[in-house]
Amino acid sequence: MTPPETPVSERPASETPAFDTTPLDLDGLESELLHAIDTASDLDKIEEVRVGAFGRKGRIPALMQEVGALPPDARKSFGQAVNRLKDRVGEALEAKQQALAGAALAEKLAQERADVTLPVRLGPLAEGRIHPVSQVTDEITEIFADMGFAIAEGPDIETDFNNFTALNIPPEHPARQDHDTFYFPEGADGARPVLRTHTSPVQIRTMLARKPPLRIIAPGRVYRSDSDQTHTPMFHQVEGLVIDEETHLGHLKWVLEEFLKAFFGVERVKMRYRASHFPFTEPSMEVDIGYAKVGDEIRIGEGDRWLEILGCGMVHPNVLKNVGLDPERYQGFAFGLGIDRIAMLKYGMPDLRAFFSADLRWLKHYGFAPLAVPTLAGGLSS
């Protein structure tokens, strides 16, 4: 059996409604809330009014809770009066929020006004820089392309055959040792792939894939276990190869001389050939160029000092045999030089390690403008 409802007048003080239920009380609450809305000065203040009026513990939800405690004949009229109060306060609150939001936006736009008289940022085409290795590679490519050389490329991870055996490098050669070369673990066939120690494997791949006459250069990254001021574990080389039936050392000398004159932008260059030994060439030579040092500047083509610049020679007959070419019919020459080293020499960079340090200050100083594309007609160093 449902217990009789306790009259409102007999309830404890803690259970009596927060507000009287007469229309006059609702009118007073409406006036109070509308005044608070009207006097709210910013969005934070209007939010406080909204929470006080419509929040979970707000004044209007508290009134709605009182409807169930009223006598049945009073519930309808009181509920309708509270709903009218809710609608009027809600409309006033929304209008005030929109007005304050518009005023806040206008104030923000006024404070964040763009000054069109400020200088325009230059952007990546003016501020960006091409790395010296990329620029010098393009310079070298431009010169040899003009002499009829094609560009050949190959993978950084090579087979032992392409990197050593085909190039006439014997098993006991120091270059095959772990202290000089980066090897991968043995595969299922027992072979150990290697990070190429030079770009000569590209020459082997080219000779295996194509028949003479061949005239190529092979620029790219190479890897050796070495690191100091003039050596890094990864660096860049370019190698050249010419194979046909009539090539001789005179052709090699002319190619190198023309390349050095074009690269350094001089009319003449002094060159000295010294006997050397490379397993893949016979005879083998190292090439020095004459220079003069004036202060901190190195001037190519002047003076009586000598600087080693590259290695070269005639392709060894065993290398030709290893790629299926008849050394009685074909011969050729090969040469190789370090791109990083020759960039240091041309542009006066003292430390090879800075090439790979990712220092933007260094790159801004030594780098090249994005549109400074090297051409023989326009100038390699423009």
C-alpha positions as CSV (number, residue, x, y, z in Angstrom):
1,M,0.0,0.0,0.0
2,T,1.4,3.4,-1.0
3,P,1.9,5.7,2.0
4,P,0.0,9.0,1.9
5,E,1.9,11.9,0.4
6,T,3.2,14.4,3.0
7,P,1.9,17.9,2.4
8,V,4.5,20.4,1.3
9,S,3.8,22.6,4.3
10,E,4.7,19.7,6.7
11,R,8.0,18.6,5.0
12,P,11.4,19.3,6.7
13,A,13.1,22.4,5.8
14,S,15.7,20.5,3.8
15,E,12.9,19.0,1.5
16,T,11.0,22.2,0.8
17,P,11.3,23.7,-2.7
18,A,14.2,26.1,-3.3
19,F,11.6,28.6,-4.6
20,D,8.0,29.4,-4.0
21,T,5.7,28.0,-6.7
22,T,3.7,31.2,-7.2
23,P,3.8,33.0,-10.6
24,L,5.3,36.0,-8.9
25,D,8.3,34.0,-7.8
26,L,8.9,32.7,-11.4
27,D,8.6,36.3,-12.6
28,G,11.3,37.3,-10.2
29,L,13.6,34.5,-11.2
30,E,13.1,35.4,-14.8
31,S,13.9,39.0,-14.2
32,E,17.0,37.9,-12.2
33,L,18.3,35.6,-14.9
34,L,17.6,38.0,-17.8
35,H,19.4,40.7,-15.9
36,A,22.4,38.4,-15.4
37,I,22.3,37.6,-19.1
38,D,22.1,41.2,-20.1
39,T,25.0,42.3,-17.9
40,A,27.4,39.4,-18.9
41,S,30.4,41.0,-20.4
42,D,32.2,38.1,-22.1
43,L,31.7,34.5,-23.1
44,D,33.1,33.2,-19.8
45,K,30.5,35.2,-17.9
46,I,27.6,34.1,-20.1
47,E,28.7,30.5,-19.6
48,E,28.6,30.9,-15.9
49,V,25.0,32.2,-16.2
50,R,24.0,29.3,-18.5
51,V,25.4,26.7,-16.0
52,G,23.6,28.5,-13.1
53,A,20.3,28.5,-15.0
54,F,20.4,25.2,-17.0
55,G,23.2,23.1,-15.5
56,R,22.6,19.8,-13.8
57,K,22.2,21.6,-10.5
58,G,20.8,24.8,-12.1
59,R,17.9,26.8,-10.9
60,I,15.4,25.9,-13.7
61,P,16.0,22.1,-13.5
62,A,15.4,22.4,-9.7
63,L,12.0,23.9,-10.4
64,M,11.2,21.1,-12.8
65,Q,11.9,18.6,-10.0
66,E,9.2,20.3,-7.9
67,V,6.4,19.5,-10.4
68,G,6.0,16.0,-9.1
69,A,5.6,17.2,-5.5
70,L,2.7,19.5,-6.3
71,P,-1.0,18.6,-6.0
72,P,-2.4,17.3,-9.3
73,D,-4.5,20.4,-10.0
74,A,-1.4,22.7,-9.7
75,R,1.1,20.6,-11.7
76,K,-0.2,21.6,-15.2
77,S,-0.2,25.3,-14.7
78,F,3.1,25.3,-12.8
79,G,4.8,23.1,-15.4
80,Q,3.6,25.4,-18.2
81,A,4.9,28.4,-16.4
82,V,8.3,26.8,-15.8
83,N,8.5,25.8,-19.5
84,R,7.7,29.4,-20.6
85,L,10.4,30.6,-18.3
86,K,12.8,28.1,-19.7
87,D,12.1,29.2,-23.3
88,R,12.4,32.9,-22.7
89,V,15.7,32.5,-20.7
90,G,17.1,30.1,-23.3
91,E,16.3,32.5,-26.2
92,A,17.9,35.4,-24.3
93,L,20.9,33.3,-23.5
94,E,21.4,32.2,-27.1
95,A,21.1,35.7,-28.4
96,K,23.6,37.0,-25.9
97,Q,26.0,34.2,-26.7
98,Q,25.9,35.0,-30.4
99,A,26.4,38.7,-29.7
100,L,29.4,38.1,-27.4
101,A,30.9,35.6,-29.9
102,G,30.7,38.1,-32.7
103,A,32.2,40.8,-30.6
104,A,35.1,38.5,-29.5
105,L,35.7,37.5,-33.2
106,A,35.8,41.2,-34.2
107,E,38.2,42.0,-31.5
108,K,40.5,39.1,-32.4
109,L,40.5,40.1,-36.0
110,A,41.3,43.6,-35.1
111,Q,44.3,42.5,-33.0
112,E,45.6,40.0,-35.5
113,R,45.4,42.3,-38.5
114,A,48.1,41.4,-41.1
115,D,50.6,44.0,-41.9
116,V,50.9,43.9,-45.7
117,T,53.9,46.2,-45.6
118,L,56.1,43.5,-44.0
119,P,58.7,41.9,-46.3
120,V,57.6,38.6,-48.0
121,R,59.3,35.4,-47.0
122,L,61.6,34.2,-49.7
123,G,60.3,30.7,-49.7
124,P,62.0,27.4,-50.5
125,L,63.3,28.3,-54.0
126,A,65.4,31.1,-52.5
127,E,66.2,29.7,-49.1
128,G,66.5,26.0,-50.0
129,R,69.9,24.5,-50.7
130,I,71.2,21.7,-52.9
131,H,73.8,19.5,-51.1
132,P,77.4,19.9,-52.6
133,V,77.5,16.1,-53.3
134,S,74.4,16.4,-55.5
135,Q,75.7,19.5,-57.2
136,V,79.1,18.1,-57.9
137,T,77.6,14.8,-59.2
138,D,75.5,16.9,-61.6
139,E,78.7,18.8,-62.7
140,I,80.6,15.6,-63.3
141,T,77.6,14.1,-65.2
142,E,77.3,17.2,-67.4
143,I,81.0,17.1,-68.4
144,F,81.1,13.4,-69.3
145,A,77.7,13.5,-71.0
146,D,79.2,16.1,-73.3
147,M,81.9,13.6,-74.2
148,G,79.5,10.9,-75.0
149,F,79.4,8.9,-71.8
150,A,76.1,7.3,-70.6
151,I,75.1,7.0,-66.9
152,A,75.0,3.5,-65.4
153,E,73.7,2.6,-62.0
154,G,73.6,-0.5,-59.8
155,P,72.5,-1.7,-56.3
156,D,74.3,-0.7,-53.1
157,I,74.2,-4.4,-51.9
158,E,76.4,-6.5,-54.2
159,T,77.5,-10.0,-54.7
160,D,81.0,-11.1,-53.9
161,F,81.5,-11.9,-57.6
162,N,80.6,-8.5,-58.9
163,N,82.4,-6.6,-56.1
164,F,85.6,-8.7,-56.0
165,T,86.0,-11.9,-58.0
166,A,85.1,-10.5,-61.5
167,L,87.4,-7.5,-60.8
168,N,90.4,-9.8,-60.4
169,I,90.7,-9.2,-56.7
170,P,92.2,-12.3,-55.1
171,P,90.8,-14.1,-52.0
172,E,93.7,-12.9,-49.8
173,H,93.4,-9.2,-50.8
174,P,93.1,-6.9,-47.8
175,A,89.9,-5.3,-49.3
176,R,88.1,-8.6,-48.7
177,Q,88.7,-8.6,-44.9
178,D,86.0,-7.7,-42.4
179,H,88.1,-4.7,-41.1
180,D,87.8,-3.0,-44.4
181,T,84.4,-4.2,-45.8
182,F,80.8,-4.4,-44.6
183,Y,79.4,-7.9,-45.0
184,F,75.9,-9.3,-44.5
185,P,75.3,-12.7,-42.9
186,E,75.6,-15.7,-45.2
187,G,72.6,-16.7,-47.2
188,A,71.2,-20.1,-47.8
189,D,73.7,-20.7,-50.5
190,G,76.6,-19.8,-48.2
191,A,77.4,-16.5,-50.1
192,R,77.8,-13.3,-48.1
193,P,76.4,-10.2,-49.8
194,V,78.4,-7.0,-49.3
195,L,77.9,-3.3,-49.3
196,R,79.8,-2.3,-52.4
197,T,83.2,-0.9,-51.7
198,H,83.4,0.9,-55.1
199,T,81.2,1.5,-58.1
200,S,83.2,-0.9,-60.2
201,P,80.5,-3.6,-59.9
202,V,78.4,-1.4,-62.1
203,Q,81.0,-1.8,-64.8
204,I,80.8,-5.6,-64.4
205,R,77.0,-5.5,-64.7
206,T,77.2,-3.3,-67.7
207,M,79.7,-5.5,-69.5
208,L,77.7,-8.6,-68.7
209,A,74.5,-7.0,-70.0
210,R,75.8,-5.2,-73.1
211,K,78.4,-5.7,-75.8
212,P,81.1,-3.2,-76.7
213,P,81.6,-0.4,-77.6
214,L,80.8,0.9,-74.1
215,R,81.3,4.3,-72.7
216,I,79.8,4.8,-69.3
217,I,80.3,6.6,-65.9
218,A,78.9,5.1,-62.7
219,P,78.3,7.6,-59.9
220,G,77.0,6.4,-56.5
221,R,77.4,5.6,-52.8
222,V,80.1,3.2,-51.6
223,Y,80.9,1.8,-48.2
224,R,84.1,1.1,-46.3
225,S,85.0,0.6,-42.7
226,D,86.9,3.8,-42.2
227,S,86.3,7.2,-40.5
228,D,88.4,10.3,-39.9
229,Q,88.7,13.8,-41.3
230,T,89.1,12.7,-44.9
231,H,87.3,9.3,-44.7
232,T,83.7,8.3,-43.8
233,P,82.0,4.8,-43.7
234,M,79.8,5.9,-46.6
235,F,81.0,8.2,-49.4
236,H,80.5,8.8,-53.1
237,Q,82.5,7.8,-56.1
238,V,82.3,8.1,-59.8
239,E,84.0,5.6,-62.1
240,G,84.3,5.6,-65.8
241,L,84.7,2.8,-68.3
242,V,85.4,2.7,-72.0
243,I,85.6,-0.6,-73.9
244,D,86.1,-1.0,-77.7
245,E,88.6,-2.4,-80.1
246,E,91.0,0.5,-80.4
247,T,91.1,2.4,-77.1
248,H,94.6,3.2,-75.7
249,L,96.2,5.3,-73.0
250,G,96.2,8.4,-75.2
251,H,92.5,8.4,-75.1
252,L,92.5,8.0,-71.4
253,K,94.8,10.9,-70.9
254,W,92.7,13.2,-73.2
255,V,89.4,12.3,-71.4
256,L,90.9,13.0,-67.9
257,E,92.6,16.2,-69.0
258,E,89.4,17.6,-70.6
259,F,87.4,16.6,-67.6
260,L,89.7,18.3,-65.1
261,K,89.9,21.5,-67.2
262,A,86.1,21.7,-67.4
263,F,85.5,20.8,-63.8
264,F,87.9,23.3,-62.3
265,G,87.2,25.9,-65.0
266,V,90.8,26.4,-66.1
267,E,92.3,26.7,-69.5
268,R,95.2,24.3,-68.8
269,V,96.0,21.8,-66.1
270,K,99.3,20.1,-65.3
271,M,99.0,16.3,-64.8
272,R,101.4,13.7,-63.6
273,Y,101.0,10.0,-64.0
274,R,102.6,7.7,-61.4
275,A,102.8,3.9,-61.7
276,S,100.6,2.1,-59.2
277,H,98.7,-1.2,-58.8
278,F,95.1,-2.0,-58.9
279,P,93.9,-5.6,-59.4
280,F,91.4,-4.6,-62.2
281,T,93.7,-2.5,-64.4
282,E,97.1,-3.2,-66.1
283,P,99.0,-0.9,-66.4
284,S,97.7,1.1,-63.4
285,M,98.4,4.7,-62.6
286,E,97.5,7.4,-60.1
287,V,97.1,10.9,-61.4
288,D,98.3,14.1,-59.7
289,I,97.4,17.6,-60.7
290,G,99.6,20.7,-60.3
291,Y,98.4,23.5,-58.0
292,A,99.6,26.5,-56.1
293,K,98.5,27.5,-52.6
294,V,97.9,31.2,-52.1
295,G,96.9,31.8,-48.5
296,D,94.0,29.4,-47.8
297,E,93.2,29.2,-51.5
298,I,94.2,26.3,-53.8
299,R,94.7,27.3,-57.4
300,I,94.5,24.5,-59.9
301,G,96.7,24.7,-63.0
302,E,99.3,27.0,-61.3
303,G,102.4,26.4,-59.2
304,D,104.7,23.5,-58.6
305,R,102.9,21.5,-56.0
306,W,101.2,18.2,-56.7
307,L,97.9,16.7,-55.5
308,E,96.7,13.2,-56.0
309,I,93.3,13.3,-57.7
310,L,92.3,9.9,-59.0
311,G,93.3,6.4,-60.1
312,C,93.1,4.9,-63.6
313,G,94.5,2.3,-66.0
314,M,93.8,-0.1,-68.8
315,V,91.2,-2.7,-68.0
316,H,93.0,-6.0,-67.0
317,P,92.6,-8.9,-69.5
318,N,91.3,-11.1,-66.6
319,V,88.4,-8.7,-66.0
320,L,87.5,-8.9,-69.7
321,K,87.6,-12.7,-69.5
322,N,85.4,-12.7,-66.4
323,V,82.6,-10.9,-68.3
324,G,82.9,-13.0,-71.4
325,L,84.9,-10.6,-73.6
326,D,87.9,-11.6,-75.7
327,P,90.9,-9.6,-74.5
328,E,92.6,-10.3,-77.8
329,R,89.9,-8.3,-79.5
330,Y,88.7,-5.8,-76.9
331,Q,90.5,-3.4,-74.6
332,G,89.7,-0.3,-72.7
333,F,90.4,2.0,-69.8
334,A,88.8,2.7,-66.4
335,F,89.2,5.5,-63.9
336,G,87.7,6.5,-60.5
337,L,87.6,9.4,-58.2
338,G,85.9,10.4,-55.0
339,I,83.0,12.9,-55.5
340,D,83.2,14.1,-51.9
341,R,87.0,14.7,-52.1
342,I,86.9,16.6,-55.4
343,A,84.0,18.7,-54.0
344,M,86.2,19.5,-51.0
345,L,89.0,20.5,-53.3
346,K,87.0,22.7,-55.6
347,Y,84.9,24.5,-53.0
348,G,87.3,24.7,-50.1
349,M,85.6,22.4,-47.6
350,P,88.0,21.3,-44.9
351,D,86.3,18.3,-43.3
352,L,84.5,15.4,-45.0
353,R,82.5,14.5,-41.9
354,A,80.5,17.7,-42.2
355,F,79.0,16.4,-45.4
356,F,76.9,14.0,-43.4
357,S,76.3,15.9,-40.2
358,A,72.9,17.3,-41.3
359,D,74.0,20.8,-40.0
360,L,71.8,23.4,-41.7
361,R,74.3,26.1,-41.1
362,W,76.9,24.2,-43.0
363,L,74.4,23.5,-45.8
364,K,73.3,27.2,-46.1
365,H,77.0,28.2,-46.4
366,Y,78.2,25.5,-48.8
367,G,75.0,24.5,-50.5
368,F,73.7,25.7,-53.9
369,A,70.5,27.4,-55.0
370,P,67.8,25.0,-56.2
371,L,67.8,26.5,-59.7
372,A,71.6,26.7,-60.1
373,V,71.7,23.8,-62.5
374,P,75.2,23.2,-63.8
375,T,75.7,23.3,-67.6
376,L,78.7,23.7,-69.7
377,A,77.1,26.6,-71.6
378,G,76.0,28.5,-68.5
379,G,78.8,27.5,-66.2
380,L,79.2,24.6,-63.9
381,S,79.6,26.6,-60.7
382,S,76.8,29.2,-61.4
